Amino acid sequence: MTYNSYSCFINGKEKIWRGLPNREQQILQSVLMHDSSPHQRVSDVLNLRELGSQATLHAALMRLKTSHFLALTTDTKDHRVKFVSLAPRAITLFKNLDSLMASCANPLVKKVIKKIAFKK
């Protein structure tokens, strides 16, 4: 099998995401993509219809919160509104993916992949 950057990244990515269901991965990626916006609400995540029903998404959000991948904070003005943000564990996961991508782009750094893939 020939080595290339893409296959290196795909194999390493699967190891980093191991144990986290696809729907929860997609929720984390969605929160990451909206992390630059100041306030992503729980209702914004629940409206991601392509990922499932509101009940399914709510259950996934609660699992991510319990697993310390997401943090939920209550609005100070309207206590009915909750905001979603990445918790330190999710930030570490995305940093590991970033490091993996950089190391896969450099074929001389293949050993880094193994170290990153088993840190969680």
Biopython code that builds the backbone (N, CA, C, O; Angstrom):
import numpy as np
from Bio.PDB.StructureBuilder import StructureBuilder

atoms = [
    (1, "MET", "N", (0.845, -1.181, 0.000)),
    (1, "MET", "CA", (0.000, 0.000, 0.000)),
    (1, "MET", "C", (0.889, 1.243, 0.000)),
    (1, "MET", "O", (1.821, 1.349, 0.798)),
    (2, "THR", "N", (0.602, 2.155, -0.874)),
    (2, "THR", "CA", (1.407, 3.366, -0.952)),
    (2, "THR", "C", (0.916, 4.362, 0.082)),
    (2, "THR", "O", (-0.270, 4.428, 0.404)),
    (3, "TYR", "N", (1.849, 5.120, 0.581)),
    (3, "TYR", "CA", (1.548, 6.123, 1.589)),
    (3, "TYR", "C", (1.144, 7.418, 0.901)),
    (3, "TYR", "O", (1.812, 7.863, -0.033)),
    (4, "ASN", "N", (0.079, 8.011, 1.348)),
    (4, "ASN", "CA", (-0.238, 9.369, 0.918)),
    (4, "ASN", "C", (-0.887, 10.106, 2.083)),
    (4, "ASN", "O", (-1.386, 9.494, 3.027)),
    (5, "SER", "N", (-0.871, 11.413, 1.997)),
    (5, "SER", "CA", (-1.344, 12.242, 3.099)),
    (5, "SER", "C", (-2.806, 12.001, 3.438)),
    (5, "SER", "O", (-3.186, 11.997, 4.608)),
    (6, "TYR", "N", (-3.623, 11.799, 2.414)),
    (6, "TYR", "CA", (-5.054, 11.624, 2.656)),
    (6, "TYR", "C", (-5.332, 10.334, 3.413)),
    (6, "TYR", "O", (-6.078, 10.344, 4.393)),
    (7, "SER", "N", (-4.749, 9.228, 2.980)),
    (7, "SER", "CA", (-4.993, 7.959, 3.676)),
    (7, "SER", "C", (-4.434, 8.003, 5.092)),
    (7, "SER", "O", (-5.010, 7.423, 6.012)),
    (8, "CYS", "N", (-3.329, 8.683, 5.259)),
    (8, "CYS", "CA", (-2.757, 8.868, 6.600)),
    (8, "CYS", "C", (-3.755, 9.593, 7.496)),
    (8, "CYS", "O", (-3.990, 9.181, 8.632)),
    (9, "PHE", "N", (-4.341, 10.675, 6.982)),
    (9, "PHE", "CA", (-5.287, 11.455, 7.780)),
    (9, "PHE", "C", (-6.551, 10.658, 8.080)),
    (9, "PHE", "O", (-7.042, 10.677, 9.208)),
    (10, "ILE", "N", (-7.077, 9.963, 7.085)),
    (10, "ILE", "CA", (-8.315, 9.187, 7.283)),
    (10, "ILE", "C", (-8.106, 8.120, 8.348)),
    (10, "ILE", "O", (-8.950, 7.953, 9.229)),
    (11, "ASN", "N", (-7.004, 7.402, 8.279)),
    (11, "ASN", "CA", (-6.744, 6.348, 9.265)),
    (11, "ASN", "C", (-6.559, 6.926, 10.667)),
    (11, "ASN", "O", (-7.102, 6.396, 11.635)),
    (12, "GLY", "N", (-5.803, 7.997, 10.773)),
    (12, "GLY", "CA", (-5.582, 8.624, 12.073)),
    (12, "GLY", "C", (-6.850, 9.246, 12.636)),
    (12, "GLY", "O", (-7.094, 9.184, 13.841)),
    (13, "LYS", "N", (-7.659, 9.846, 11.766)),
    (13, "LYS", "CA", (-8.911, 10.490, 12.183)),
    (13, "LYS", "C", (-9.861, 9.475, 12.805)),
    (13, "LYS", "O", (-10.523, 9.761, 13.803)),
    (14, "GLU", "N", (-9.922, 8.298, 12.214)),
    (14, "GLU", "CA", (-10.800, 7.260, 12.755)),
    (14, "GLU", "C", (-10.374, 6.856, 14.163)),
    (14, "GLU", "O", (-11.215, 6.560, 15.011)),
    (15, "LYS", "N", (-9.079, 6.846, 14.404)),
    (15, "LYS", "CA", (-8.592, 6.499, 15.747)),
    (15, "LYS", "C", (-8.916, 7.596, 16.759)),
    (15, "LYS", "O", (-9.255, 7.309, 17.907)),
    (16, "ILE", "N", (-8.811, 8.844, 16.332)),
    (16, "ILE", "CA", (-9.107, 9.956, 17.243)),
    (16, "ILE", "C", (-10.597, 10.008, 17.582)),
    (16, "ILE", "O", (-10.964, 10.252, 18.731)),
    (17, "TRP", "N", (-11.456, 9.778, 16.584)),
    (17, "TRP", "CA", (-12.903, 9.837, 16.797)),
    (17, "TRP", "C", (-13.460, 8.556, 17.401)),
    (17, "TRP", "O", (-14.640, 8.517, 17.749)),
    (18, "ARG", "N", (-12.662, 7.515, 17.538)),
    (18, "ARG", "CA", (-13.152, 6.206, 17.992)),
    (18, "ARG", "C", (-13.988, 6.333, 19.266)),
    (18, "ARG", "O", (-13.608, 7.012, 20.219)),
    (19, "GLY", "N", (-15.135, 5.659, 19.250)),
    (19, "GLY", "CA", (-16.021, 5.640, 20.416)),
    (19, "GLY", "C", (-17.074, 6.739, 20.418)),
    (19, "GLY", "O", (-17.986, 6.723, 21.245)),
    (20, "LEU", "N", (-16.956, 7.685, 19.508)),
    (20, "LEU", "CA", (-17.920, 8.781, 19.453)),
    (20, "LEU", "C", (-18.810, 8.574, 18.227)),
    (20, "LEU", "O", (-18.318, 8.579, 17.099)),
    (21, "PRO", "N", (-20.112, 8.392, 18.438)),
    (21, "PRO", "CA", (-21.023, 8.144, 17.308)),
    (21, "PRO", "C", (-20.972, 9.264, 16.265)),
    (21, "PRO", "O", (-20.659, 10.413, 16.578)),
    (22, "ASN", "N", (-21.281, 8.906, 15.039)),
    (22, "ASN", "CA", (-21.214, 9.843, 13.918)),
    (22, "ASN", "C", (-22.058, 11.094, 14.155)),
    (22, "ASN", "O", (-21.610, 12.201, 13.856)),
    (23, "ARG", "N", (-23.251, 10.941, 14.680)),
    (23, "ARG", "CA", (-24.129, 12.097, 14.926)),
    (23, "ARG", "C", (-23.458, 13.066, 15.903)),
    (23, "ARG", "O", (-23.519, 14.281, 15.714)),
    (24, "GLU", "N", (-22.826, 12.537, 16.934)),
    (24, "GLU", "CA", (-22.172, 13.388, 17.923)),
    (24, "GLU", "C", (-20.933, 14.062, 17.327)),
    (24, "GLU", "O", (-20.623, 15.205, 17.663)),
    (25, "GLN", "N", (-20.237, 13.361, 16.453)),
    (25, "GLN", "CA", (-19.118, 13.975, 15.740)),
    (25, "GLN", "C", (-19.604, 15.165, 14.924)),
    (25, "GLN", "O", (-18.984, 16.229, 14.926)),
    (26, "GLN", "N", (-20.717, 14.974, 14.229)),
    (26, "GLN", "CA", (-21.261, 16.042, 13.394)),
    (26, "GLN", "C", (-21.740, 17.227, 14.225)),
    (26, "GLN", "O", (-21.612, 18.374, 13.798)),
    (27, "ILE", "N", (-22.285, 16.964, 15.393)),
    (27, "ILE", "CA", (-22.704, 18.060, 16.278)),
    (27, "ILE", "C", (-21.478, 18.847, 16.723)),
    (27, "ILE", "O", (-21.490, 20.078, 16.696)),
    (28, "LEU", "N", (-20.428, 18.154, 17.130)),
    (28, "LEU", "CA", (-19.204, 18.838, 17.549)),
    (28, "LEU", "C", (-18.626, 19.672, 16.406)),
    (28, "LEU", "O", (-18.181, 20.800, 16.617)),
    (29, "GLN", "N", (-18.636, 19.116, 15.204)),
    (29, "GLN", "CA", (-18.126, 19.860, 14.052)),
    (29, "GLN", "C", (-18.979, 21.093, 13.779)),
    (29, "GLN", "O", (-18.452, 22.148, 13.425)),
    (30, "SER", "N", (-20.281, 20.964, 13.939)),
    (30, "SER", "CA", (-21.174, 22.110, 13.750)),
    (30, "SER", "C", (-20.885, 23.197, 14.781)),
    (30, "SER", "O", (-20.833, 24.379, 14.442)),
    (31, "VAL", "N", (-20.699, 22.803, 16.029)),
    (31, "VAL", "CA", (-20.402, 23.785, 17.083)),
    (31, "VAL", "C", (-19.049, 24.437, 16.798)),
    (31, "VAL", "O", (-18.890, 25.642, 16.990)),
    (32, "LEU", "N", (-18.087, 23.659, 16.348)),
    (32, "LEU", "CA", (-16.775, 24.215, 16.005)),
    (32, "LEU", "C", (-16.906, 25.254, 14.895)),
    (32, "LEU", "O", (-16.301, 26.323, 14.972)),
    (33, "MET", "N", (-17.686, 24.948, 13.871)),
    (33, "MET", "CA", (-17.837, 25.864, 12.740)),
    (33, "MET", "C", (-18.545, 27.161, 13.158)),
    (33, "MET", "O", (-18.319, 28.209, 12.554)),
    (34, "HIS", "N", (-19.384, 27.095, 14.169)),
    (34, "HIS", "CA", (-20.104, 28.279, 14.638)),
    (34, "HIS", "C", (-19.459, 28.892, 15.876)),
    (34, "HIS", "O", (-19.996, 29.832, 16.462)),
    (35, "ASP", "N", (-18.315, 28.363, 16.266)),
    (35, "ASP", "CA", (-17.660, 28.822, 17.492)),
    (35, "ASP", "C", (-17.215, 30.276, 17.399)),
    (35, "ASP", "O", (-17.067, 30.946, 18.420)),
    (36, "SER", "N", (-17.000, 30.764, 16.186)),
    (36, "SER", "CA", (-16.591, 32.153, 16.038)),
    (36, "SER", "C", (-17.752, 33.111, 16.309)),
    (36, "SER", "O", (-17.541, 34.267, 16.676)),
    (37, "SER", "N", (-18.978, 32.619, 16.123)),
    (37, "SER", "CA", (-20.127, 33.466, 16.446)),
    (37, "SER", "C", (-20.285, 33.479, 17.963)),
    (37, "SER", "O", (-20.069, 32.461, 18.621)),
    (38, "PRO", "N", (-20.655, 34.611, 18.507)),
    (38, "PRO", "CA", (-20.643, 34.747, 19.960)),
    (38, "PRO", "C", (-21.641, 33.856, 20.708)),
    (38, "PRO", "O", (-21.369, 33.432, 21.831)),
    (39, "HIS", "N", (-22.780, 33.575, 20.101)),
    (39, "HIS", "CA", (-23.805, 32.864, 20.855)),
    (39, "HIS", "C", (-24.522, 31.833, 19.987)),
    (39, "HIS", "O", (-25.457, 32.173, 19.263)),
    (40, "GLN", "N", (-24.091, 30.590, 20.056)),
    (40, "GLN", "CA", (-24.844, 29.526, 19.395)),
    (40, "GLN", "C", (-25.730, 28.893, 20.462)),
    (40, "GLN", "O", (-25.251, 28.429, 21.497)),
    (41, "ARG", "N", (-27.009, 28.885, 20.191)),
    (41, "ARG", "CA", (-27.969, 28.394, 21.167)),
    (41, "ARG", "C", (-28.214, 26.900, 20.993)),
    (41, "ARG", "O", (-27.958, 26.336, 19.929)),
    (42, "VAL", "N", (-28.711, 26.272, 22.047)),
    (42, "VAL", "CA", (-29.104, 24.860, 21.985)),
    (42, "VAL", "C", (-30.151, 24.689, 20.896)),
    (42, "VAL", "O", (-30.131, 23.699, 20.166)),
    (43, "SER", "N", (-31.065, 25.645, 20.782)),
    (43, "SER", "CA", (-32.116, 25.539, 19.764)),
    (43, "SER", "C", (-31.532, 25.531, 18.351)),
    (43, "SER", "O", (-32.111, 24.917, 17.455)),
    (44, "ASP", "N", (-30.392, 26.201, 18.135)),
    (44, "ASP", "CA", (-29.736, 26.172, 16.823)),
    (44, "ASP", "C", (-29.278, 24.752, 16.490)),
    (44, "ASP", "O", (-29.413, 24.299, 15.353)),
    (45, "VAL", "N", (-28.747, 24.069, 17.472)),
    (45, "VAL", "CA", (-28.298, 22.683, 17.265)),
    (45, "VAL", "C", (-29.512, 21.782, 17.058)),
    (45, "VAL", "O", (-29.486, 20.896, 16.203)),
    (46, "LEU", "N", (-30.562, 21.997, 17.824)),
    (46, "LEU", "CA", (-31.761, 21.167, 17.686)),
    (46, "LEU", "C", (-32.446, 21.354, 16.332)),
    (46, "LEU", "O", (-33.245, 20.514, 15.918)),
    (47, "ASN", "N", (-32.139, 22.439, 15.654)),
    (47, "ASN", "CA", (-32.717, 22.691, 14.326)),
    (47, "ASN", "C", (-31.898, 22.085, 13.192)),
    (47, "ASN", "O", (-32.215, 22.311, 12.024)),
    (48, "LEU", "N", (-30.864, 21.328, 13.503)),
    (48, "LEU", "CA", (-30.075, 20.640, 12.476)),
    (48, "LEU", "C", (-30.823, 19.380, 12.057)),
    (48, "LEU", "O", (-30.418, 18.266, 12.391)),
    (49, "ARG", "N", (-31.896, 19.562, 11.339)),
    (49, "ARG", "CA", (-32.809, 18.474, 10.970)),
    (49, "ARG", "C", (-32.128, 17.341, 10.220)),
    (49, "ARG", "O", (-32.563, 16.193, 10.305)),
    (50, "GLU", "N", (-31.057, 17.652, 9.479)),
    (50, "GLU", "CA", (-30.380, 16.612, 8.713)),
    (50, "GLU", "C", (-29.672, 15.590, 9.607)),
    (50, "GLU", "O", (-29.281, 14.519, 9.144)),
    (51, "LEU", "N", (-29.511, 15.928, 10.883)),
    (51, "LEU", "CA", (-28.850, 15.012, 11.821)),
    (51, "LEU", "C", (-29.836, 14.168, 12.625)),
    (51, "LEU", "O", (-29.434, 13.204, 13.276)),
    (52, "GLY", "N", (-31.110, 14.517, 12.586)),
    (52, "GLY", "CA", (-32.102, 13.745, 13.327)),
    (52, "GLY", "C", (-33.201, 14.625, 13.889)),
    (52, "GLY", "O", (-33.234, 15.836, 13.672)),
    (53, "SER", "N", (-34.095, 13.984, 14.613)),
    (53, "SER", "CA", (-35.205, 14.714, 15.226)),
    (53, "SER", "C", (-34.685, 15.532, 16.410)),
    (53, "SER", "O", (-33.558, 15.339, 16.867)),
    (54, "GLN", "N", (-35.521, 16.441, 16.893)),
    (54, "GLN", "CA", (-35.120, 17.252, 18.040)),
    (54, "GLN", "C", (-34.842, 16.391, 19.268)),
    (54, "GLN", "O", (-33.913, 16.670, 20.026)),
    (55, "ALA", "N", (-35.639, 15.352, 19.465)),
    (55, "ALA", "CA", (-35.432, 14.472, 20.617)),
    (55, "ALA", "C", (-34.095, 13.735, 20.498)),
    (55, "ALA", "O", (-33.372, 13.594, 21.484)),
    (56, "THR", "N", (-33.774, 13.274, 19.309)),
    (56, "THR", "CA", (-32.513, 12.569, 19.083)),
    (56, "THR", "C", (-31.332, 13.506, 19.288)),
    (56, "THR", "O", (-30.341, 13.141, 19.921)),
    (57, "LEU", "N", (-31.444, 14.707, 18.754)),
    (57, "LEU", "CA", (-30.366, 15.683, 18.908)),
    (57, "LEU", "C", (-30.209, 16.124, 20.361)),
    (57, "LEU", "O", (-29.089, 16.329, 20.830)),
    (58, "HIS", "N", (-31.312, 16.268, 21.064)),
    (58, "HIS", "CA", (-31.239, 16.651, 22.479)),
    (58, "HIS", "C", (-30.527, 15.571, 23.285)),
    (58, "HIS", "O", (-29.698, 15.879, 24.142)),
    (59, "ALA", "N", (-30.844, 14.315, 23.017)),
    (59, "ALA", "CA", (-30.179, 13.206, 23.714)),
    (59, "ALA", "C", (-28.683, 13.206, 23.407)),
    (59, "ALA", "O", (-27.866, 12.978, 24.299)),
    (60, "ALA", "N", (-28.322, 13.460, 22.148)),
    (60, "ALA", "CA", (-26.909, 13.507, 21.762)),
    (60, "ALA", "C", (-26.200, 14.677, 22.452)),
    (60, "ALA", "O", (-25.067, 14.534, 22.911)),
    (61, "LEU", "N", (-26.870, 15.837, 22.523)),
    (61, "LEU", "CA", (-26.296, 16.990, 23.228)),
    (61, "LEU", "C", (-26.030, 16.665, 24.693)),
    (61, "LEU", "O", (-24.979, 17.014, 25.230)),
    (62, "MET", "N", (-26.976, 16.003, 25.333)),
    (62, "MET", "CA", (-26.811, 15.663, 26.749)),
    (62, "MET", "C", (-25.664, 14.659, 26.945)),
    (62, "MET", "O", (-24.930, 14.742, 27.930)),
    (63, "ARG", "N", (-25.512, 13.711, 26.008)),
    (63, "ARG", "CA", (-24.374, 12.772, 26.086)),
    (63, "ARG", "C", (-23.052, 13.517, 25.927)),
    (63, "ARG", "O", (-22.086, 13.236, 26.637)),
    (64, "LEU", "N", (-23.013, 14.468, 24.994)),
    (64, "LEU", "CA", (-21.790, 15.248, 24.794)),
    (64, "LEU", "C", (-21.476, 16.118, 26.010)),
    (64, "LEU", "O", (-20.312, 16.309, 26.361)),
    (65, "LYS", "N", (-22.506, 16.634, 26.638)),
    (65, "LYS", "CA", (-22.309, 17.432, 27.854)),
    (65, "LYS", "C", (-21.811, 16.544, 28.993)),
    (65, "LYS", "O", (-20.875, 16.909, 29.705)),
    (66, "THR", "N", (-22.428, 15.393, 29.162)),
    (66, "THR", "CA", (-22.026, 14.460, 30.220)),
    (66, "THR", "C", (-20.606, 13.953, 30.004)),
    (66, "THR", "O", (-19.870, 13.713, 30.961)),
    (67, "SER", "N", (-20.226, 13.791, 28.734)),
    (67, "SER", "CA", (-18.883, 13.309, 28.398)),
    (67, "SER", "C", (-17.858, 14.444, 28.386)),
    (67, "SER", "O", (-16.691, 14.223, 28.060)),
    (68, "HIS", "N", (-18.281, 15.638, 28.733)),
    (68, "HIS", "CA", (-17.405, 16.816, 28.827)),
    (68, "HIS", "C", (-16.826, 17.252, 27.486)),
    (68, "HIS", "O", (-15.705, 17.758, 27.423)),
    (69, "PHE", "N", (-17.598, 17.052, 26.406)),
    (69, "PHE", "CA", (-17.214, 17.573, 25.103)),
    (69, "PHE", "C", (-17.854, 18.938, 24.857)),
    (69, "PHE", "O", (-17.290, 19.770, 24.145)),
    (70, "LEU", "N", (-19.026, 19.169, 25.443)),
    (70, "LEU", "CA", (-19.736, 20.436, 25.280)),
    (70, "LEU", "C", (-20.026, 21.062, 26.631)),
    (70, "LEU", "O", (-20.186, 20.377, 27.641)),
    (71, "ALA", "N", (-20.087, 22.383, 26.616)),
    (71, "ALA", "CA", (-20.493, 23.131, 27.803)),
    (71, "ALA", "C", (-21.765, 23.904, 27.440)),
    (71, "ALA", "O", (-21.867, 24.479, 26.357)),
    (72, "LEU", "N", (-22.714, 23.906, 28.347)),
    (72, "LEU", "CA", (-23.957, 24.658, 28.170)),
    (72, "LEU", "C", (-23.998, 25.755, 29.225)),
    (72, "LEU", "O", (-23.783, 25.501, 30.410)),
    (73, "THR", "N", (-24.272, 26.961, 28.787)),
    (73, "THR", "CA", (-24.379, 28.081, 29.718)),
    (73, "THR", "C", (-25.725, 28.761, 29.515)),
    (73, "THR", "O", (-26.240, 28.830, 28.399)),
    (74, "THR", "N", (-26.275, 29.252, 30.587)),
    (74, "THR", "CA", (-27.582, 29.902, 30.562)),
    (74, "THR", "C", (-27.402, 31.396, 30.323)),
    (74, "THR", "O", (-26.494, 32.020, 30.874)),
    (75, "ASP", "N", (-28.267, 31.954, 29.505)),
    (75, "ASP", "CA", (-28.266, 33.390, 29.245)),
    (75, "ASP", "C", (-28.597, 34.122, 30.544)),
    (75, "ASP", "O", (-29.487, 33.711, 31.289)),
    (76, "THR", "N", (-27.880, 35.196, 30.804)),
    (76, "THR", "CA", (-28.101, 35.944, 32.048)),
    (76, "THR", "C", (-29.404, 36.744, 32.023)),
    (76, "THR", "O", (-29.976, 37.031, 33.074)),
    (77, "LYS", "N", (-29.874, 37.106, 30.822)),
    (77, "LYS", "CA", (-31.097, 37.905, 30.727)),
    (77, "LYS", "C", (-32.345, 37.049, 30.590)),
    (77, "LYS", "O", (-33.391, 37.373, 31.153)),
    (78, "ASP", "N", (-32.235, 35.949, 29.839)),
    (78, "ASP", "CA", (-33.382, 35.072, 29.619)),
    (78, "ASP", "C", (-32.960, 33.652, 29.995)),
    (78, "ASP", "O", (-32.274, 32.979, 29.226)),
    (79, "HIS", "N", (-33.364, 33.213, 31.153)),
    (79, "HIS", "CA", (-32.907, 31.927, 31.686)),
    (79, "HIS", "C", (-33.440, 30.722, 30.922)),
    (79, "HIS", "O", (-33.043, 29.591, 31.200)),
    (80, "ARG", "N", (-34.320, 30.946, 29.978)),
    (80, "ARG", "CA", (-34.821, 29.845, 29.149)),
    (80, "ARG", "C", (-33.834, 29.510, 28.030)),
    (80, "ARG", "O", (-33.886, 28.417, 27.466)),
    (81, "VAL", "N", (-32.938, 30.443, 27.708)),
    (81, "VAL", "CA", (-31.998, 30.284, 26.597)),
    (81, "VAL", "C", (-30.679, 29.717, 27.113)),
    (81, "VAL", "O", (-30.117, 30.209, 28.092)),
    (82, "LYS", "N", (-30.190, 28.659, 26.429)),
    (82, "LYS", "CA", (-28.887, 28.081, 26.767)),
    (82, "LYS", "C", (-27.980, 28.156, 25.549)),
    (82, "LYS", "O", (-28.416, 27.966, 24.414)),
    (83, "PHE", "N", (-26.709, 28.438, 25.809)),
    (83, "PHE", "CA", (-25.718, 28.527, 24.758)),
    (83, "PHE", "C", (-24.817, 27.302, 24.790)),
    (83, "PHE", "O", (-24.560, 26.726, 25.846)),
    (84, "VAL", "N", (-24.341, 26.915, 23.600)),
    (84, "VAL", "CA", (-23.487, 25.737, 23.450)),
    (84, "VAL", "C", (-22.086, 26.206, 23.086)),
    (84, "VAL", "O", (-21.910, 27.090, 22.248)),
    (85, "SER", "N", (-21.091, 25.600, 23.731)),
    (85, "SER", "CA", (-19.705, 25.874, 23.369)),
    (85, "SER", "C", (-18.884, 24.604, 23.567)),
    (85, "SER", "O", (-19.283, 23.682, 24.279)),
    (86, "LEU", "N", (-17.733, 24.589, 22.917)),
    (86, "LEU", "CA", (-16.846, 23.436, 23.054)),
    (86, "LEU", "C", (-16.195, 23.448, 24.428)),
    (86, "LEU", "O", (-15.710, 24.482, 24.887)),
    (87, "ALA", "N", (-16.189, 22.305, 25.073)),
    (87, "ALA", "CA", (-15.504, 22.150, 26.355)),
    (87, "ALA", "C", (-14.042, 21.797, 26.068)),
    (87, "ALA", "O", (-13.705, 21.445, 24.938)),
    (88, "PRO", "N", (-13.181, 21.884, 27.069)),
    (88, "PRO", "CA", (-11.762, 21.595, 26.853)),
    (88, "PRO", "C", (-11.483, 20.235, 26.197)),
    (88, "PRO", "O", (-10.546, 20.114, 25.408)),
    (89, "ARG", "N", (-12.273, 19.229, 26.509)),
    (89, "ARG", "CA", (-12.043, 17.915, 25.905)),
    (89, "ARG", "C", (-12.256, 17.954, 24.388)),
    (89, "ARG", "O", (-11.504, 17.320, 23.648)),
    (90, "ALA", "N", (-13.254, 18.680, 23.925)),
    (90, "ALA", "CA", (-13.497, 18.809, 22.489)),
    (90, "ALA", "C", (-12.413, 19.664, 21.829)),
    (90, "ALA", "O", (-11.980, 19.375, 20.714)),
    (91, "ILE", "N", (-11.985, 20.697, 22.512)),
    (91, "ILE", "CA", (-10.913, 21.538, 21.973)),
    (91, "ILE", "C", (-9.651, 20.708, 21.790)),
    (91, "ILE", "O", (-8.962, 20.841, 20.778)),
    (92, "THR", "N", (-9.341, 19.850, 22.762)),
    (92, "THR", "CA", (-8.190, 18.953, 22.654)),
    (92, "THR", "C", (-8.352, 18.003, 21.477)),
    (92, "THR", "O", (-7.399, 17.758, 20.738)),
    (93, "LEU", "N", (-9.555, 17.467, 21.301)),
    (93, "LEU", "CA", (-9.821, 16.564, 20.185)),
    (93, "LEU", "C", (-9.549, 17.264, 18.851)),
    (93, "LEU", "O", (-8.901, 16.688, 17.976)),
    (94, "PHE", "N", (-10.029, 18.484, 18.686)),
    (94, "PHE", "CA", (-9.808, 19.203, 17.431)),
    (94, "PHE", "C", (-8.347, 19.611, 17.263)),
    (94, "PHE", "O", (-7.849, 19.658, 16.138)),
    (95, "LYS", "N", (-7.658, 19.902, 18.351)),
    (95, "LYS", "CA", (-6.215, 20.175, 18.258)),
    (95, "LYS", "C", (-5.469, 18.927, 17.811)),
    (95, "LYS", "O", (-4.518, 19.014, 17.034)),
    (96, "ASN", "N", (-5.901, 17.758, 18.301)),
    (96, "ASN", "CA", (-5.288, 16.500, 17.870)),
    (96, "ASN", "C", (-5.523, 16.266, 16.378)),
    (96, "ASN", "O", (-4.623, 15.815, 15.670)),
    (97, "LEU", "N", (-6.724, 16.570, 15.905)),
    (97, "LEU", "CA", (-7.012, 16.442, 14.471)),
    (97, "LEU", "C", (-6.150, 17.409, 13.657)),
    (97, "LEU", "O", (-5.664, 17.059, 12.582)),
    (98, "ASP", "N", (-5.967, 18.606, 14.167)),
    (98, "ASP", "CA", (-5.135, 19.593, 13.491)),
    (98, "ASP", "C", (-3.681, 19.117, 13.415)),
    (98, "ASP", "O", (-3.037, 19.221, 12.371)),
    (99, "SER", "N", (-3.180, 18.597, 14.528)),
    (99, "SER", "CA", (-1.807, 18.076, 14.550)),
    (99, "SER", "C", (-1.659, 16.886, 13.615)),
    (99, "SER", "O", (-0.645, 16.742, 12.932)),
    (100, "LEU", "N", (-2.670, 16.042, 13.591)),
    (100, "LEU", "CA", (-2.651, 14.889, 12.693)),
    (100, "LEU", "C", (-2.576, 15.344, 11.246)),
    (100, "LEU", "O", (-1.790, 14.804, 10.467)),
    (101, "MET", "N", (-3.381, 16.327, 10.878)),
    (101, "MET", "CA", (-3.370, 16.822, 9.503)),
    (101, "MET", "C", (-1.992, 17.369, 9.140)),
    (101, "MET", "O", (-1.480, 17.104, 8.052)),
    (102, "ALA", "N", (-1.400, 18.128, 10.048)),
    (102, "ALA", "CA", (-0.070, 18.689, 9.786)),
    (102, "ALA", "C", (0.975, 17.594, 9.654)),
    (102, "ALA", "O", (1.848, 17.662, 8.788)),
    (103, "SER", "N", (0.888, 16.588, 10.511)),
    (103, "SER", "CA", (1.893, 15.524, 10.462)),
    (103, "SER", "C", (1.704, 14.639, 9.232)),
    (103, "SER", "O", (2.684, 14.124, 8.693)),
    (104, "CYS", "N", (0.477, 14.455, 8.782)),
    (104, "CYS", "CA", (0.232, 13.648, 7.583)),
    (104, "CYS", "C", (0.734, 14.356, 6.333)),
    (104, "CYS", "O", (1.098, 13.715, 5.348)),
    (105, "ALA", "N", (0.749, 15.668, 6.381)),
    (105, "ALA", "CA", (1.257, 16.418, 5.239)),
    (105, "ALA", "C", (2.767, 16.266, 5.119)),
    (105, "ALA", "O", (3.337, 16.509, 4.056)),
    (106, "ASN", "N", (3.408, 15.867, 6.201)),
    (106, "ASN", "CA", (4.854, 15.664, 6.211)),
    (106, "ASN", "C", (5.125, 14.179, 6.439)),
    (106, "ASN", "O", (5.006, 13.711, 7.571)),
    (107, "PRO", "N", (5.487, 13.419, 5.397)),
    (107, "PRO", "CA", (5.667, 11.972, 5.540)),
    (107, "PRO", "C", (6.787, 11.578, 6.496)),
    (107, "PRO", "O", (6.869, 10.414, 6.887)),
    (108, "LEU", "N", (7.645, 12.504, 6.879)),
    (108, "LEU", "CA", (8.740, 12.188, 7.792)),
    (108, "LEU", "C", (8.280, 12.137, 9.252)),
    (108, "LEU", "O", (9.046, 11.740, 10.131)),
    (109, "VAL", "N", (7.032, 12.536, 9.512)),
    (109, "VAL", "CA", (6.547, 12.641, 10.883)),
    (109, "VAL", "C", (5.480, 11.589, 11.169)),
    (109, "VAL", "O", (4.572, 11.855, 11.957)),
    (110, "LYS", "N", (5.550, 10.427, 10.573)),
    (110, "LYS", "CA", (4.524, 9.399, 10.743)),
    (110, "LYS", "C", (4.378, 8.950, 12.196)),
    (110, "LYS", "O", (3.287, 8.555, 12.608)),
    (111, "LYS", "N", (5.439, 9.002, 12.967)),
    (111, "LYS", "CA", (5.388, 8.546, 14.357)),
    (111, "LYS", "C", (4.464, 9.406, 15.213)),
    (111, "LYS", "O", (3.902, 8.922, 16.196)),
    (112, "VAL", "N", (4.306, 10.652, 14.855)),
    (112, "VAL", "CA", (3.448, 11.553, 15.615)),
    (112, "VAL", "C", (2.000, 11.075, 15.576)),
    (112, "VAL", "O", (1.248, 11.264, 16.532)),
    (113, "ILE", "N", (1.622, 10.464, 14.478)),
    (113, "ILE", "CA", (0.245, 10.003, 14.302)),
    (113, "ILE", "C", (-0.141, 9.033, 15.409)),
    (113, "ILE", "O", (-1.221, 9.152, 15.988)),
    (114, "LYS", "N", (0.719, 8.085, 15.706)),
    (114, "LYS", "CA", (0.419, 7.102, 16.729)),
    (114, "LYS", "C", (0.253, 7.761, 18.097)),
    (114, "LYS", "O", (-0.634, 7.381, 18.861)),
    (115, "LYS", "N", (1.083, 8.728, 18.408)),
    (115, "LYS", "CA", (0.982, 9.421, 19.694)),
    (115, "LYS", "C", (-0.325, 10.183, 19.812)),
    (115, "LYS", "O", (-0.984, 10.133, 20.851)),
    (116, "ILE", "N", (-0.701, 10.881, 18.762)),
    (116, "ILE", "CA", (-1.915, 11.692, 18.774)),
    (116, "ILE", "C", (-3.157, 10.802, 18.832)),
    (116, "ILE", "O", (-4.099, 11.080, 19.574)),
    (117, "ALA", "N", (-3.145, 9.741, 18.048)),
    (117, "ALA", "CA", (-4.336, 8.901, 17.908)),
    (117, "ALA", "C", (-4.763, 8.250, 19.218)),
    (117, "ALA", "O", (-5.941, 7.934, 19.384)),
    (118, "PHE", "N", (-3.863, 8.048, 20.130)),
    (118, "PHE", "CA", (-4.237, 7.349, 21.353)),
    (118, "PHE", "C", (-4.394, 8.288, 22.549)),
    (118, "PHE", "O", (-4.621, 7.826, 23.667)),
    (119, "LYS", "N", (-4.279, 9.583, 22.333)),
    (119, "LYS", "CA", (-4.557, 10.565, 23.393)),
    (119, "LYS", "C", (-6.022, 10.925, 23.320)),
    (119, "LYS", "O", (-6.502, 11.304, 22.252)),
    (120, "LYS", "N", (-6.733, 10.823, 24.391)),
    (120, "LYS", "CA", (-8.132, 11.256, 24.427)),
    (120, "LYS", "C", (-8.460, 11.855, 25.742)),
    (120, "LYS", "O", (-9.594, 12.279, 25.962)),
]
sb = StructureBuilder()
sb.init_structure("model")
sb.init_model(0)
sb.init_chain("A")
sb.init_seg("    ")
for serial, (resi, resn, name, xyz) in enumerate(atoms, 1):
    if name == "N":
        sb.init_residue(resn, " ", resi, " ")
    sb.init_atom(name, np.array(xyz, "f"), 0.0, 1.0, " ", f" {name:<3s}", serial, name[0])
structure = sb.get_structure()
